[in-house]
Amino acid sequence: MELLQLHKALADDTRLRCVQLIASQGELCVCDLTQALGTSQPKISRHLALLRDANLLMDRRQGQWVFYQLHPDLPDWARSIIQSGLQGGNPKLATDRQACSPPSQCC
């Protein structure tokens, strides 16, 4: 992963919010993100696919549900950038976290 690729992937508000929520919770289902962001499932899934293709996220399937987490092979510098964003970089994060709690009620 290159720095430019990371910034391009996080340049969209929905993708940034998804990554921040996933990083703060460890793992989230698509339905958790849909609920937290108040966005349709197809839109969330499309953004998650872009993040997965950029190797920022990894998914796992459990029945009909798809769960996402930060990719385990994500370089330390990329994790550091994501973690620094959790420390006050996005004012929507607190609201998103509250809307997401408790995660995975649907699954």
Secondary structure, DSSP 8 states (H G I E B T S, - for coil): --HHHHHHHHSSHHHHHHHHHHHHHS-EEHHHHHHHHT--HHHHHHHHHHHHHTTSEEEEEETTEEEEEE-TT--HHHHHHHHHHTTTT-THHHHHHHHH-SS-S--
